[in-house]
Amino acid sequence: MRPHSFGPLKRSWAQSAAAACLLVCLGAAAQPPAATANANADFERCRSQANLDACYDAIRYRPSDPSLLFALGDALARANRPVDALRTYRRVAALAPNLPGVAAKISAVEEKMSAKRPSAKPPARATSADASAGKRFSNAAPETQSH
C-alpha cells in the first residue's frame, strides 16, 4: 500500500494562510473613515492655528507628508523652538527638495539662531597690574601664609 501524499494538502493550507495574512495586513493598514477625518481636521488645525498637538496627531497618520511637516516647522518656529523647526524643515527638504519656500525657511531659521548666539570672546587673563591693584582671587593664598 502506498502512503498518502500530503503535498496538495500542504500547498492549499499554505495558500490559505498566505491569503488570510494578506487580508489581515491590508485590513490593518486601512484607516477607518473616522481616523481619516480626524487626521484631516488635525492637519487643518496644524496649518491654520499652528497647534503643535494637532500637528503631532496628524503626523501619526501621515509621517512623510511634506506639506504637513512644513506646517509643523512653521508651528515650531512660532512656538520659539528654532532648533526643532530647522530639523523639521531639513526633513521637508530631503523629502521634497523642489517644494517652494523650504530653502527660505531654512535660511531664516539659521539666521535667527545665529543672531541669538553670543559672540565668542576670549576670556580675560589676570595680569600683574591686577595683582598690584589689590585684587584678590579666590585661589590665592591667604596674606598670612608665607611661601
C-alpha positions, -999 to +999 in steps of 0.1 A: +000+000+000+013+034-010+014+061+017-009+091+012+007+122-002+002+154+017+017+177-009-015+191-023-030+195+012+001+214+024+001+236-006-036+245-002-031+252+035-001+274+028-020+293+002-049+298+025-026+311+053-009+335+030-043+348+017-055+352+053-024+371+063-027+393+033-063+402+041-054+409+078-024+430+068-044+450+043-073+455+068-049+467+095-033+492+071-065+507+060-077+536+082-112+538+094-131+568+080-133+585+114-095+583+117-091+599+083-115+627+093-096+633+125-063+634+106-077+660+081-090+681+110-057+679+128-039+689+096-061+720+092-056+730+128-019+725+125-017+746+093-041+774+102-036+777+140+000+765+145-013+740+171+016+717+179-005+690+194-027+689+163+005+687+141+019+658+161-015+640+159-017+644+122+019+632+117+009+599+133-013+593+103+010+608+076+046+608+089+062+616+055+038+642+042+059+672+032+031+698+035+023+685+070+059+686+080+062+721+066+032+732+087+048+716+117+080+735+111+060+768+109+043+759+142+076+751+159+091+784+146+061+803+160+065+785+193+101+798+195+117+764+190+141+772+162+163+741+166+132+718+162+119+739+133+152+737+115+154+699+119+118+697+105+125+720+076+156+700+067+135+668+067+110+685+044+139+695+021+150+659+020+115+646+012+106+672-013+136+692-025+115+712-050+089+724-026+088+762-028+098+782+003+117+754+021+152+769+014+140+804+025+126+789+058+158+771+065+179+802+059+156+824+080+157+800+110+195+796+107+198+834+106+176+838+137+197+812+155+230+828+146+217+862+158+209+847+192+244+832+197+267+854+217+300+863+201+329+843+213+353+865+232+385+851+247+385+850+285+403+879+301+436+869+317+449+882+350+479+904+347+504+917+371+486+950+370+455+933+385+476+919+413+493+952+420+459+970+421+450+949+452+427+925+435+424+892+454+413+860+437+396+830+454+425+806+447+452+830+461+470+821+492+459+839+523+481+870+531+491+855+565+506+824+548+543+827+539+557+810+509 
